[in-house]
Amino acid sequence: MYRFFEQLSSRIAAPFIGETRRNSKVWSCRCGQSVFFQNSQCLACSAALGYLPEQARVVALEPAGEPGTWRVSGDADGALYRRCANLDTPAACNWLFPAHDNGEFCTACSLNRTIPDLSVAENPERWRKVEAAKRRMVAQLIALGLEVIPKSVDEQNGLAFDFIGVDLEGQPPTTGHAGGLITLNIEEADDAHREAMRVQMHEPYRTLLGHFRHEVGHYYWDRLIADTWWQDGFRHLFGDERASYADALEHHYQNGAPDDWQQSFVSAYATMHPWEDWAETWAHYLHMMDAVDTALGFGMSAREMELDYQPFPLQTLYDPQHPGGPAFLSFVNAWIELAGMLNELSRSMGQPDFYPFVLPPAVITKLHFIHLVIQNAGGKADEVLRPA
């Protein structure tokens, strides 16, 4: 197996030169114009574009013989695809799926159980923002090799989303996860509402993508940890999830996080209960993986940086003897330097820190545990940043 982490540190240290640079976040149209993850049409030549989730790439399209079917441009004998039915809705989905599949929706959109009431004036734009964040998260899960199964296919083990607003009594929904169903208050797509909630909750940041990554962490805890051989390791690191969640919730909101929470947790909210510690750490793992992938893809290099950070030793890892341990540690240490540089860039623009968190050794141990769980389940966590 190609080992992503074994070459990651050299990619970070080495400058990118011309065409040898690999970019997993930008592709080329048939006309040569750069196109991006969310694009459905080339702005230069007007070619139709679509995202192939299993190949993790945006491609130019040309009509095939059967109405409503498409081929990758230049591949006359290639597979046939359909464009997601949500392409022409406010969701503006650019994903593709095989033409022989039943249904109208792509993998990401097939996860929707409830969409917002589009008769509400603000909701079409809210839904567009929510779907853009959800697609980015789902694309990352697929790239990691994790199963993404709609509840419409497997009610017991599948995943679904409800994007809803206030009920008939004027009560807003609570964002959360229960049995594979992730509920999001559609007002979270409003910047002013989200910022007000961030201040109220004393959070350093609050984003739609962060919500999705956190809540899907709960879903994968059920799929990957519960009643598996990973459970003892989880309890050793994160605590015993059998402790009353209701009691933990009440205690957290009455007393807050312990004064020394920064020594063992990635966020104050992670201290509430082992499930929340897992979900918060899971979300940060996905943040780090995606941000490093993007930074390296665009040629950002840490070679000339002179940030005096003490690197974490092997003993910080969950399994210091694991063959991939040194490479994972290189990734973590590179992330620390990259985040420091990006924070300074944000400050230079008068913006909040790009990554307003400090990762103590205990969190590095938990991140390594999560990496091993994901690699064991999907087999691709070591390959996410593989050069093209």
Secondary structure as UniProt FT lines:
FT   HELIX           4..13
FT   HELIX           18..20
FT   STRAND          26..28
FT   TURN            30..31
FT   STRAND          34..36
FT   TURN            37..38
FT   TURN            43..45
FT   STRAND          48..52
FT   TURN            53..56
FT   STRAND          57..63
FT   TURN            67..68
FT   STRAND          70..72
FT   TURN            73..74
FT   TURN            76..77
FT   STRAND          81..83
FT   HELIX           85..88
FT   TURN            90..91
FT   STRAND          95..98
FT   TURN            99..100
FT   TURN            107..108
FT   HELIX           109..111
FT   STRAND          112..114
FT   TURN            118..119
FT   TURN            121..122
FT   HELIX           123..143
FT   TURN            144..145
FT   TURN            151..153
FT   TURN            155..157
FT   STRAND          159..164
FT   TURN            168..169
FT   STRAND          176..178
FT   TURN            179..180
FT   STRAND          181..185
FT   HELIX           186..189
FT   HELIX           191..200
FT   TURN            201..202
FT   HELIX           208..224
FT   TURN            225..227
FT   TURN            229..230
FT   HELIX           231..238
FT   TURN            241..242
FT   HELIX           245..255
FT   TURN            259..260
FT   HELIX           261..263
FT   HELIX           269..271
FT   HELIX           274..297
FT   TURN            298..299
FT   TURN            303..304
FT   HELIX           314..316
FT   TURN            320..321
FT   TURN            323..324
FT   HELIX           325..348
FT   TURN            349..350
FT   HELIX           361..378
FT   TURN            381..385
//
